Amino acid sequence: MSVTRRSVIIGAGATAGLLPLSQMTMAQTGGRKILIIASGQDIPNFDPHVATGYSPAWLLRNVYDSLVRTEGNPPKPVPGLASSWSVSPDGMTYTFKLDPKAKFQDGTPVDAAAVKHSFDRIMRLKKGNGWMVNSVIGPDSMKVIDDKTVSIKLTKPFVAFLHVLPWQWVVNPKQVEANKGSDDGQAWLSKNLAGSGPFRVKRAEPGNLYELERVADAWQPGGGNLSGAIWQIVRETIKQRQMIQAGQVHMAADLTSEDMDALKGRPGVNLVIEPEFRTFSIKMNTENGPLADINMRRAISYAFDYQAMLELAGYAQLMVGPLPNGIFGHDPSLAVPRTDLAKAKEFLSKSKSPNGGIKLTMTHVTGLEQQRRWSLVLLDSLKKLNIDLDIKPMVWPDMVALTKTPQTAPDFFPVYQTANYGDPDNIAFAAYHSANNGNWQNMVYKSARVDQLIERGRAELDEAKRAAIYKELQQVIVEDAPDIFGVLEKRKLALRTDIENYRFTPVASNAVELWPLSLKG
């Protein structure tokens, strides 16, 4: 078990009366090594070039492969489909040598043409994780050198390019083209796989569970002893805690700080409490409704009770602006709103509803207790401005569907954003660039000045100049007040001690990579 003393507390008491995992999995799986993960979030789409969020990321990174993977702390790119790569001196051209053993699950070799086909599809669809690369690759970027060599020439410098590649998955062109239809294969891939990963989907029961099984002749070297894994939908975090404590699941993904504290001293449980670039903010509908008024947004930003949010967060610290504390370019001296009711009422008086008297809406994920409590903090804060709040718990796919237009988007939308790569561009581009309007990371916010600064930050190779760009960017965003900048929570995961070879990495850590893992016994 590769977890440090700093990040893990090993427990010492137990909950009796429930069937332990060792017996349960033996009874249900015939002795096969099935890892069971409790999560409150469903997996609405299997298309690797469309789906986003941590639950699809878990499935996709285990059933598909990308040119490079990410591992370690701090995270770094390591070989995936590409066994090696080189970068031109100007940082514009990347050449990848594919692993000759790499093959899709139907036995078709993974070749350079498949890589080109996948990136071409990413560029055509402009969905999912395509936001990470679509602005730096163009129609002529992809070049097949030979069967096992592909090059990518960027349209402009992008310093984090290697770090975004783990989230650009390669699909089997033969299968996709056979099921292309009129939507570039989206309908088919939403429910079917065309991957080369070490696992495949055995069954999918939306709202209940998703089961993966190991590919018998997987091409990847090494690996643990897992026969498969189950992503079990458990909406309530307290239920997740009870299940991990009782040995009914191997891992719980959505625990609160209170849950973690309750698990201290329990036998057979490891608690992972690690810092990562994971922000929580409450996004405001800047394009439709009362919050299109900047003075209303500023009033709410100053009325919000940040200390109450922090106390409920537990293992966390307050955000200082839109970027995670400690990431390159973050300005710790940035002036950000803190609770000041006099200032809040001053901005309210300048708004179109100077006396309040309005009702706003906020959604949050059903069963996520932390989000529910923060919604109540917002409700109490708004009461001081004579503003009412309608809190609507919803399942995640339904929440995502609301973000497609400003008219359907709620007034407030809570967002956890976990960096997929340790660079300020990750949060800045995903959360604030207008190219990403219409999805959960940035439902409506757009600003020509912010877009320009983000583009400059992505391309600037000089570190000092780049830091200055991000400093200005943070100031502009705070002035616009598109979000209530909330907290940076430490990642909290509970694992049974049955799990071997687990290593924490601070990107997408709740979308665990299965291949290296083993189960004892």
Secondary structure, 3 states (H helix, E strand, C coil): CECCCCCEEECCCCCCCCCCHHHHHHHHHCCCCEEEEEECCCCCCCCCCCCCCHHHHHHHHHHCEECEEEECCCCEEEECCEEEEEECCCCCEEEEEECCCCECCCCCECCHHHHHHHHHHHHHHCCHHHHHCCCCCCCCCEEEEECCEEEEECCCCCCCHHHHHHHCEECCHHHHHHCCCCCCCHHHHCCCCCCCCCEEEEEEECCCEEEEEECCCCCCCCCCCCCEEEEEECCCHHHHHHHHHHCCCCEECCCCHHHHHHHCCCCCEEEEEECCCEEEEEEECCCCCHHHCHHHHHHHHHHCCHHHHHHHHCCEEECCCCCCCCCCCCCCCCCCCCCCHHHHHHHHHCCCCCCCCCEEEEEEECCCHHHHHHHHHHHHHHHCCCCEEEEEEECHHHHHHHCCCCCCCCCEEEEEEECCCCCHHHHHHHHHCHHHCCECCECCCCCHHHHHHHHHHHHCCCHHHHHHHHHHHHHHHHHHCCEEEEEEECEEEEEECCEECCECCCCCCCCCCCCCCEECC
